[in-house]
Amino acid sequence: MNFATWLTGQTGRDDATGRVALAVANHMTGGWTPQTGSADEVRKLAPALGVDVADVEVADARYRAGHMEDLFREEREQLMQDRL
């Protein structure tokens, strides 16, 4: 899932991510179709969307954090099992 698509599911948030999400969703409703849907594309549109680039950066960081592979997941789960 690309960044712009992910944002459309974040419109209910009451933070920087929500502000960017709402602006992108409104822009898409107005007929905009993302070419790549990347954060860079949204970042370039920030002035037209009426959002700060800093808000796009925050949303991008949240998106990346949620889509990164957790390299230590198995180890952490094993540690939790060992504690029980």
C-alpha positions in Angstrom: 0.0 0.0 0.0 1.4 3.4 -0.9 1.5 6.4 1.3 -1.4 8.3 -0.3 -3.6 5.2 -0.1 -2.7 4.6 3.5 -3.5 8.3 4.3 -7.1 7.9 3.2 -7.6 5.5 6.1 -6.2 8.0 8.6 -8.7 10.8 8.2 -10.2 10.3 11.7 -6.9 11.1 13.5 -6.6 14.3 15.5 -3.0 15.0 14.8 -0.5 15.9 12.0 -1.2 12.6 10.2 -5.0 13.3 10.3 -4.5 16.8 8.9 -2.5 15.5 6.0 -4.9 12.6 5.5 -7.9 14.8 5.3 -6.2 17.2 2.9 -5.1 14.3 0.6 -8.6 12.7 0.8 -10.2 16.0 -0.1 -7.7 16.5 -3.0 -8.5 13.0 -4.3 -12.2 13.7 -4.1 -11.5 16.8 -6.2 -10.1 14.7 -8.9 -6.4 14.3 -8.1 -5.0 10.9 -8.9 -1.6 10.2 -7.4 1.1 9.2 -9.9 3.2 7.3 -7.4 1.4 7.8 -4.1 4.7 8.4 -2.4 5.4 10.7 0.5 7.6 12.7 -1.9 4.7 13.3 -4.1 2.5 14.4 -1.2 5.3 16.5 0.2 5.6 18.4 -3.1 1.8 19.1 -3.0 1.9 20.3 0.6 1.4 24.0 -0.2 -1.5 23.2 -2.6 -3.0 21.0 0.1 -2.7 23.7 2.7 -0.6 21.6 5.1 2.9 22.1 6.4 5.7 20.0 5.1 6.5 19.1 8.7 3.1 17.5 9.0 3.8 15.4 5.9 7.1 14.4 7.5 5.3 13.3 10.7 2.7 11.3 8.7 5.5 9.7 6.6 7.4 8.7 9.8 4.2 7.1 11.2 3.6 5.3 7.8 7.2 4.0 7.7 7.1 2.8 11.3 3.9 0.8 10.6 5.3 -0.8 7.5 8.8 -1.7 8.6 9.7 -5.3 9.2 10.2 -6.0 12.9 13.6 -7.8 13.0 13.3 -8.6 16.7 9.7 -9.8 16.8 10.5 -13.5 17.3 13.2 -12.8 19.9 10.8 -10.5 21.8 8.0 -13.0 21.7 10.3 -15.7 23.0 11.4 -13.5 25.9 7.8 -12.8 26.8 7.0 -16.5 26.8 10.0 -17.2 29.0 8.7 -14.7 31.5 5.4 -16.6 31.8 
